[in-house]
């Protein structure tokens, strides 16, 4: 287990090294999850890349810190972690709020970003009204008040039926995270708007979305893809908001094809 203090917050992270000539990929998680969601992607990429995973503040084994947060708090934590590890010029793969963090990092610290893989995310996610409603539910009822609705948006009906045991484990991960971290990050998402930054993106970028995503549907993700100059866009069938769990093999195929197209040698 690896920990370091960044911006007065202890972050939990893991590094899996590869030969020096291999690129580095950094995985940033969605709201209400920790870096274990990337497991089935990572096992298919070990040796091809150096891999960095981490739990953002308020999630997993990382500190909560001062909640609520701004998106820049999450962005500066990731920048500080990469500086601590001596990593720059990395491919940042972010899911949902992790995708917002990737975009924010590219805007604030472009020296750290070689390319972006934006999974089930957008430059602007949701409305103030939607987020405020969910914040109040969590304040009143805890994470149990939204867990079932989130699981419906995050995973396809087939996954609910065929992988019920895995779904229960993901619910456990969701329900056991700190409420302050969850609410703090919802506020960061609510207040984040990177639509202006999207048009200024200069690094190779691919936007990926599950065909049945109920949180950031394809119609939203493709809008962001259109904002980012020369970005690629891919839809994963039989997946919803968390394709790294539901369709990891397909996601890895897309990532490796993107590496090849963008001349990122793996």
N, C-alpha and C positions, 0 to 999 in steps of 0.2 A: 504494500500500500504506500502511496506517495502523497505527501501533503506539503504545501508551502503557503506562507502568508503573503498575500498580495492586497494592497490597499486596505490593510487592517482586517482582512477577511482570510481565514484559512480555507484554501481550496484543495479539494481532493482531485487527483489526476492520475493518469497512467500513461507511460510512454512505452511503446514497443518499437525497438530500433530496427533498422535495416541498413544495408551497406551505404556508405557515404554518397555514392552516386545516385541513390534513389531519392525521389521526391518525398516531401512530408505532407501528410494529410491530417487535418485537425477536425474532430467531430464535436459539434455543439448541439446540445439536446433540446427537445421541446419542453414546454411548460408541463410541470407535474411528473417529470421522468428524471432518471439519472443515466449515466453513460452505459449502463448495462443494455439499453435498447439497441446498441450498435453491435452487439456480440456477433450475430450471424453474418454481418457485413465484414467485420474485422477479421474473423477467422478465414475469410476468403481473400484477404488482401495482405496478410502477414508475409513479409519477405519482399513484396512488390513496392512497399512504401514504408517509411517511418510513420508511425501512427501516434497521435496524441488524442486522448480522451480526457474530459474533465467534467466535474459537476459544477455548474454555475452557482453563484451565491444563492442561498435559500433552498437548495436542492441537494439530494443525495447526502453525502457525508461532508459537504462544505458548510461553512458557517452561514448563518442567516444574515449577520451584519445589521445595518440600520435599514429597516423597511419603513415606507415603501421605497422603491428604486426608480431610477431613470434608466433608459436604455444605455446611456453612456456609462453607468456603473458596471453593467455587464460587459460592455465593450472594453472598458479600461481594465477590468479584471482579466479578460482574455489577452489583451495586449501585454499586461504585466506578467502573465504566466509565460507567454512566448518569449518575452525579454529575459525572464528568469532562466528559461531553458536554452537560451541562445539560438532561437529558431526565428528565421525570417523567410520570406519568399515561399510561404506555405499555401497549399490548397485548403481553403476553409469550406467544410461541408456542414451546413447548418439546417436543422429541421425546425420549422415553425418559428418560435421566438429565436431559436438558434440561427435561423436564416436572417432574421433582423440583426442579430449580433454580427453575423458575417458581413452584412452590408454596411453596418456602422463601422466595423473595423476597417473595411476597405476605404471608407470615407475619411476616417480619422487617422489611420496608420497604414497608408497604402504600401509602405515598405515591407509590411509583414505578409502581404497578400499576393500570391502568384496567380490564383484563379479562385472562382467561387462555384460551389455546387449548392444551389438553393432548393431545398426539398420542402414541398408543401408549405410554402411561405409566400409573402408578398412584401411590397414596399410599405403598405399600410394594411393592417389586419383589423377588421371589425370596426364598429362604431362606438362612440362614447356611451351611448345608451345601452348597447349590448354588454359592454364590459362592466358598466356600473351596476347593471342588474345582477350579473354573476358575482361581482364583488360582494354585494349585499347578501346574496344567498349564502356565500361561504362565511361571511361574518356571522350570520344568524344560525346556520345549520352545520358549519364545517364542510370539509371536502366531501363528506357523505351526501351532501345536498346536491352535488353536481356530478358525482362519479358515473352514474348510469347514463346520463345524457352525453358526457364526454366519451364514454366507451362506444356509444352508438355512432358518434361522429368520427371517432378514431379508427374503427375497424368495420370491415364489411360484415353483412349478415352471415356469409359463409364462414368467416373466421369465428364469429360468435358460436356457430353451430359445431364446427369441426375442431376448434382449438380452445374449448371451454376451460381446460386446465390452465393453459397459458394466459388466457384472459383473466382468470382469477388472480394469478400471480401479478399481472400488470395492475390490477385493481389494488392489490396490497401495496405495491410500490407507490401508487398514486395517493392512497389514503394515509400512508405513513410519513409523508413529507410535511415539513412545518407549514402551518397555515399562514404564518407571517411571510414566509418566502413565496408562497403561492400568490397571495394577495399582492405582495410587493411587485412581483413580476407581471401580474395582470395589469397593474397600474402602468408599469413601464411599457407594456405592449399597447395599452390604450392610448398613451401619449406619444407613441413613436410614429413618425411620418417621414419616410425616406424616399418619397416619390421624386423630390428634387435631386437627391443624390443618385438615384437610379440612372438618370439620363447622363450622368457624368462618369459612369463606370467605364473603365478602360481595360480591365483584365478579362480574360476569357471566362464566360459565365454560362452555366446551364441551369435552367429552371425545370424541376421535376415535380410531378404531382400524381397522387393516386386518383384513378378515374372516379372513385366513389368517395372522395374526401368530403366530409361534411363540415370541416372546420375552415379550410382554405380550398374551396372547390376549384376545379380547373379554370372556370371562367375568371376567377380572381388571379390565379397564378399566371395565366397567359397575359393578363394586363401588365403585370410586372415584367414579364419576358419581353413584351413589346417596348417597354420603356428603356431597357438596357441594350445599348448598341451591340449588334451582332451576337446577341445571346441565342443559345439553343433552347429548345423546349421539348420535353418528353412527358408522355402520360403512361403510367403503369396500370395495366388492367388488373382487376381482381385485388385491388389495394385501396385503402382509404387514406387516413392522415399519417399513419406510421408505417410506411413501406419497408423501412429497415427491419421491422419485425414481421410484417405480413408477406413481403416478397423480396427478401434479401438477395436472392440469386439474381433476380432481374435488376435490382438496383446496382449491384456490383457490375453487371454487364454494361449498364449505362455509364457508370463512372469510368470504367476502363476504356470504353469507346470514346468518351469525352477526353480522357488523358491522351489518347492517340490522336484525336482530331486537333487538340490544342498543343501538340508536340510536348507533352509532359511525359517524360520517359519513366516508365515504371518497370 
